[in-house]
């Protein structure tokens, strides 16, 4: 089975640049479609099987996000306890 992968610029071209129709197909706001219409190389987004997937964070933010994530320590972070419920003995 092959995946159906596309982008917002391609979908806009297929739907005669109707932002409302593309937004309805992806179940997002028109402003989201407008914001991503120039991303022709799919650097910040991709559409897979009708689902819009967008970039949500930068690599510089990873340390901040991991530090705030309550599950970070359960997944074996640097300050993890020796025996946590998520880790195998």
MDAnalysis code that builds the backbone (N, CA, C; Angstrom):
import MDAnalysis as mda
import numpy as np

u = mda.Universe.empty(267, n_residues=89, atom_resindex=np.repeat(np.arange(89), 3), trajectory=True)
u.add_TopologyAttr("name", ["N", "CA", "C"] * 89)
u.add_TopologyAttr("resid", np.arange(1, 90))
u.add_TopologyAttr("resname", ["UNK", "UNK", "UNK", "UNK", "UNK", "UNK", "UNK", "UNK", "UNK", "UNK", "UNK", "UNK", "UNK", "UNK", "UNK", "UNK", "UNK", "UNK", "UNK", "UNK", "UNK", "UNK", "UNK", "UNK", "UNK", "UNK", "UNK", "UNK", "UNK", "UNK", "UNK", "UNK", "UNK", "UNK", "UNK", "UNK", "UNK", "UNK", "UNK", "UNK", "UNK", "UNK", "UNK", "UNK", "UNK", "UNK", "UNK", "UNK", "UNK", "UNK", "UNK", "UNK", "UNK", "UNK", "UNK", "UNK", "UNK", "UNK", "UNK", "UNK", "UNK", "UNK", "UNK", "UNK", "UNK", "UNK", "UNK", "UNK", "UNK", "UNK", "UNK", "UNK", "UNK", "UNK", "UNK", "UNK", "UNK", "UNK", "UNK", "UNK", "UNK", "UNK", "UNK", "UNK", "UNK", "UNK", "UNK", "UNK", "UNK"])
u.atoms.positions = np.array([
    [0.834, -1.167, 0.000],
    [0.000, 0.000, 0.000],
    [0.888, 1.242, 0.000],
    [0.635, 2.150, -0.882],
    [1.442, 3.365, -0.961],
    [0.766, 4.488, -0.175],
    [1.592, 5.325, 0.424],
    [1.099, 6.463, 1.178],
    [0.759, 7.597, 0.212],
    [-0.314, 8.320, 0.513],
    [-0.652, 9.500, -0.282],
    [-0.054, 10.708, 0.416],
    [1.031, 11.246, -0.152],
    [1.743, 12.376, 0.434],
    [1.630, 13.551, -0.520],
    [1.260, 14.702, 0.024],
    [1.113, 15.907, -0.786],
    [1.481, 17.122, 0.059],
    [1.231, 18.293, -0.472],
    [1.523, 19.527, 0.259],
    [0.398, 20.527, 0.013],
    [0.378, 21.577, 0.794],
    [-0.663, 22.599, 0.656],
    [-0.574, 23.316, -0.692],
    [0.619, 23.687, -1.197],
    [0.644, 24.312, -2.525],
    [0.049, 23.424, -3.621],
    [0.293, 22.126, -3.549],
    [-0.271, 21.203, -4.540],
    [-1.787, 21.134, -4.379],
    [-2.260, 21.057, -3.149],
    [-3.708, 20.994, -2.906],
    [-4.390, 22.288, -3.354],
    [-3.736, 23.427, -3.129],
    [-4.301, 24.699, -3.600],
    [-4.399, 24.708, -5.121],
    [-3.387, 24.208, -5.796],
    [-3.413, 24.152, -7.255],
    [-4.535, 23.235, -7.751],
    [-4.745, 22.109, -7.066],
    [-5.799, 21.177, -7.461],
    [-7.194, 21.746, -7.213],
    [-7.323, 22.620, -6.217],
    [-8.628, 23.185, -5.859],
    [-8.788, 24.627, -6.309],
    [-8.078, 25.033, -7.356],
    [-8.187, 26.365, -7.958],
    [-7.933, 27.479, -6.953],
    [-6.976, 27.274, -6.067],
    [-6.556, 28.256, -5.048],
    [-7.704, 28.699, -4.150],
    [-8.582, 27.752, -3.834],
    [-9.687, 28.006, -2.918],
    [-9.222, 27.627, -1.507],
    [-8.850, 28.652, -0.720],
    [-8.324, 28.423, 0.624],
    [-9.354, 27.740, 1.525],
    [-10.599, 28.121, 1.393],
    [-11.644, 27.547, 2.239],
    [-11.821, 26.055, 1.984],
    [-11.742, 25.658, 0.734],
    [-11.911, 24.240, 0.401],
    [-10.744, 23.410, 0.932],
    [-9.523, 23.902, 0.758],
    [-8.356, 23.177, 1.265],
    [-8.412, 23.103, 2.794],
    [-8.805, 24.198, 3.438],
    [-8.927, 24.205, 4.899],
    [-9.989, 23.208, 5.355],
    [-11.080, 23.106, 4.617],
    [-12.136, 22.151, 4.967],
    [-11.641, 20.720, 4.803],
    [-10.890, 20.451, 3.736],
    [-10.364, 19.101, 3.513],
    [-9.387, 18.680, 4.602],
    [-8.600, 19.644, 5.104],
    [-7.609, 19.340, 6.132],
    [-8.134, 19.548, 7.547],
    [-9.333, 20.099, 7.658],
    [-9.943, 20.380, 8.956],
    [-9.085, 21.349, 9.785],
    [-8.638, 22.418, 9.121],
    [-7.860, 23.467, 9.775],
    [-8.456, 24.822, 9.410],
    [-7.946, 25.877, 10.000],
    [-8.404, 27.234, 9.711],
    [-7.772, 27.729, 8.407],
    [-8.458, 28.622, 7.717],
    [-7.938, 29.178, 6.462],
    [-6.604, 29.878, 6.663],
    [-6.408, 30.494, 7.822],
    [-5.149, 31.194, 8.095],
    [-3.970, 30.218, 8.086],
    [-4.174, 28.996, 8.536],
    [-3.122, 27.988, 8.520],
    [-2.735, 27.650, 7.087],
    [-3.718, 27.524, 6.221],
    [-3.454, 27.247, 4.808],
    [-2.711, 28.418, 4.189],
    [-3.141, 29.622, 4.493],
    [-2.506, 30.830, 3.955],
    [-1.044, 30.938, 4.408],
    [-0.794, 30.583, 5.668],
    [0.553, 30.684, 6.232],
    [1.514, 29.697, 5.570],
    [1.015, 28.547, 5.148],
    [1.876, 27.503, 4.592],
    [1.838, 27.420, 3.070],
    [1.188, 28.358, 2.405],
    [1.054, 28.272, 0.955],
    [2.382, 28.445, 0.213],
    [3.363, 29.108, 0.822],
    [4.650, 29.324, 0.161],
    [5.672, 28.238, 0.466],
    [5.314, 27.255, 1.257],
    [6.238, 26.181, 1.643],
    [6.207, 25.077, 0.581],
    [6.756, 25.403, -0.594],
    [6.705, 24.475, -1.727],
    [7.630, 23.268, -1.567],
    [8.701, 23.412, -0.780],
    [9.644, 22.310, -0.585],
    [9.302, 21.436, 0.618],
    [8.166, 21.678, 1.250],
    [7.701, 20.902, 2.410],
    [8.730, 20.919, 3.548],
    [9.270, 22.083, 3.818],
    [10.224, 22.215, 4.916],
    [9.493, 22.296, 6.254],
    [8.352, 22.972, 6.281],
    [7.625, 23.201, 7.533],
    [6.342, 22.388, 7.652],
    [5.929, 21.696, 6.605],
    [4.679, 20.933, 6.681],
    [4.689, 19.808, 5.655],
    [3.743, 18.895, 5.839],
    [3.482, 17.835, 4.865],
    [2.056, 17.332, 5.128],
    [1.419, 16.842, 4.092],
    [0.076, 16.279, 4.232],
    [0.170, 14.800, 3.889],
    [-0.151, 13.945, 4.861],
    [-0.103, 12.496, 4.673],
    [-1.489, 11.945, 4.945],
    [-2.045, 11.258, 3.944],
    [-3.393, 10.673, 4.059],
    [-4.428, 11.677, 4.556],
    [-4.347, 12.917, 4.088],
    [-5.329, 13.931, 4.457],
    [-5.098, 14.575, 5.807],
    [-3.998, 14.251, 6.465],
    [-3.660, 14.843, 7.772],
    [-2.521, 15.824, 7.602],
    [-2.709, 17.036, 8.094],
    [-1.670, 18.048, 8.028],
    [-0.701, 17.856, 9.186],
    [0.570, 17.739, 8.860],
    [1.615, 17.623, 9.885],
    [2.546, 18.811, 9.712],
    [2.704, 19.585, 10.789],
    [3.526, 20.780, 10.699],
    [4.662, 20.722, 11.700],
    [5.668, 21.527, 11.441],
    [6.794, 21.657, 12.356],
    [6.293, 22.386, 13.601],
    [6.552, 21.827, 14.775],
    [6.013, 22.431, 15.986],
    [7.061, 23.043, 16.891],
    [8.329, 22.685, 16.694],
    [9.363, 23.261, 17.546],
    [10.695, 23.270, 16.820],
    [11.579, 24.092, 17.332],
    [12.919, 24.183, 16.771],
    [13.858, 23.332, 17.607],
    [14.984, 22.982, 17.047],
    [15.933, 22.147, 17.774],
    [16.479, 22.868, 19.004],
    [16.514, 24.204, 18.984],
    [16.990, 24.956, 20.142],
    [16.036, 24.831, 21.323],
    [14.765, 24.568, 21.043],
    [13.758, 24.471, 22.099],
    [13.696, 23.085, 22.725],
    [14.374, 22.100, 22.168],
    [14.279, 20.729, 22.669],
    [14.673, 20.607, 24.132],
    [15.748, 21.264, 24.541],
    [16.201, 21.161, 25.929],
    [15.168, 21.744, 26.883],
    [14.544, 22.844, 26.494],
    [13.529, 23.474, 27.345],
    [12.296, 22.590, 27.436],
    [11.877, 22.033, 26.307],
    [10.681, 21.190, 26.289],
    [10.927, 19.917, 27.096],
    [12.092, 19.303, 26.942],
    [12.381, 18.090, 27.698],
    [12.458, 18.363, 29.190],
    [12.981, 19.514, 29.569],
    [13.083, 19.842, 30.990],
    [11.699, 20.029, 31.607],
    [10.720, 20.487, 30.829],
    [9.364, 20.703, 31.338],
    [8.494, 19.456, 31.231],
    [8.935, 18.470, 30.470],
    [8.155, 17.258, 30.256],
    [8.209, 16.378, 31.506],
    [7.055, 16.092, 32.131],
    [7.072, 15.284, 33.354],
    [7.536, 13.844, 33.123],
    [7.420, 13.327, 31.907],
    [7.847, 11.961, 31.607],
    [9.319, 11.860, 31.231],
    [10.001, 12.994, 31.150],
    [11.407, 12.977, 30.738],
    [12.251, 12.119, 31.664],
    [12.026, 12.262, 32.950],
    [12.835, 11.509, 33.910],
    [12.486, 10.029, 33.901],
    [11.227, 9.689, 33.588],
    [10.835, 8.286, 33.517],
    [11.411, 7.597, 32.285],
    [11.806, 8.373, 31.302],
    [12.346, 7.787, 30.080],
    [13.868, 7.682, 30.115],
    [14.454, 7.900, 31.285],
    [15.889, 7.729, 31.409],
    [16.676, 8.990, 31.187],
    [16.162, 10.116, 31.636],
    [16.883, 11.371, 31.515],
    [18.112, 11.379, 32.399],
    [18.869, 12.436, 32.346],
    [20.139, 12.489, 33.058],
    [19.967, 12.422, 34.572],
    [18.848, 12.893, 35.107],
    [18.607, 12.884, 36.546],
    [17.626, 11.785, 36.959],
    [17.497, 10.755, 36.150],
    [16.514, 9.707, 36.426],
    [16.903, 8.923, 37.669],
    [15.886, 8.474, 38.377],
    [16.109, 7.615, 39.545],
    [16.550, 6.231, 39.058],
    [17.103, 5.468, 39.947],
    [17.602, 4.152, 39.559],
    [16.482, 3.234, 39.089],
    [15.374, 3.155, 39.825],
    [14.277, 2.287, 39.455],
    [13.006, 3.120, 39.337],
    [12.532, 3.282, 38.126],
    [11.271, 3.968, 37.900],
    [10.312, 2.977, 37.271],
    [9.026, 3.202, 37.365],
    [8.056, 2.240, 36.849],
    [8.170, 2.018, 35.326],
    [8.670, 3.004, 34.589],
    [8.726, 2.885, 33.141],
    [9.954, 2.086, 32.673],
    [10.980, 1.990, 33.507],
    [12.204, 1.312, 33.103],
    [12.166, -0.155, 33.526],
    [12.815, -0.985, 32.728],
    [12.905, -2.398, 33.084],
    [13.986, -2.589, 34.136],
    [13.819, -3.573, 35.018],
    [14.833, -3.800, 36.070],
    [16.146, -4.287, 35.532],
])
